[in-house]
């Protein structure tokens, strides 16, 4: 990026370039896999009082968008983007970017749902890829500085991802797209401290996505934003710098892969991604050894600093367990699984889980930490009472680009998430997003199936 180019100008040109690119089938299939994954996450994240109360605050409109459980009711696309973002992010089961330490699908997929009806798949695929790129490129300029300063990377970059996606869907020209991104900067906000009240934390992502969609709509109506608002506003606010961040890549430096969506991971089980390397390392140990919790003297986990610093130590809700390595490992040992049910509050009083949690020791390993964020690793040692020690090291947990999650696993994830909420035929229709030869408007049919007859089973 030249010294004369503003960040928003560069990102707008990137968005337009992506919006004119014809992508190969493997890129398109990856978009659809992330879309199905996000729908699975939404079916989990919509189960809760906070989601219900948020829906009640959204005025009904005759021509708008639905949500999981809407049963024919409609809300304004801005509100739809907000509630879908809440549901996807509230699951703690959505995709993510290790480069940006953010969750792009929580911003991009709600934009596709809110504004994508009637669009052909080529436009939808391009819009998604553009949204991922813009959001991740901005997020990585402050990774891990955003988190260390107490800001939530997903929430403060979601407006940009939503605005970029919306710009492609709305057919904005270059100047309008630049203004959409500039206006999106005024809608940022998100704090790591909000995770201490996990049920309402997804609100900050929902509000950010709504602001990003509104920014694109305002830009489409001819309203302008300040071209250097990121350099002079966003970076000053969230990094205390004008953008010259030492040891951080600029927006135009190459990503790990050609496009950001190829750099992103998909979760095989819920919870904070920082917990997953330790789960995978323990799983590797258990695959080779039969170990019972009562035989264990201690479990040592050596990982990177951010994983240690984001730990939640007291378990009051499911959201707390998602950020607890001791709980995740104890649940895996006692329950034999790390699925969505394993993090249910009813397991918090399980004596075997409580005792096993006490045996877990967590520390920062300098070697593992030096590779973050390029690698999110963990080294786990299981010390038995008989003196034996079994260990395993994970550099790339399941779901990373280097260790990809199969499409079949995403199908299974969706079916488990929507079980009891959708019929088999409705599940089949939603899974049609994976059909690269689907007709124009196929997303409409997918969404109609995803919204049908959910309410009774959602409670």
Secondary structure, 3 states (H helix, E strand, C coil): CCCCCCHHHHHHHHHHHHHCCCCCHHHHHHHHHHHHHHHHHHHHHCCCHHHHHHHHCCCEEEEEECCCCCCCCCECHHHHHHHHHHHHHHCCCCCEECCCCECCHHHHHHHHHHHCCCCCHHHHHHHHHHHHHHHHHHHHCCCCHHHHCCECHHHHHHHHHHHHHHHHHHCCCHHHHHHHHHHHHHHCCCEHHHHHHHHHHHHHHHHHHHHHHHHHHHHHCCCCCCCCHHHHHHHHHHHCCCCCCCCCCCCCCCCCCCCHHHHEECCCCCCCHHHHHHHHHHHHHHHHCCCCHHHEEEEEEEECHHHHHCCCCCCCCHHHHCCCHHHHHHHHHHHCCCCHHHHCHHHHHCHHHHHHHCCEEEEECHHHHHCCCCCCCEEEEEEECCCCEEEEEECCCCCCHHHCCCHHHHHHHHHHHHECCECHHHHHHHHHHHCCCCCCCHHHHHHHHHHCCCHHHHC
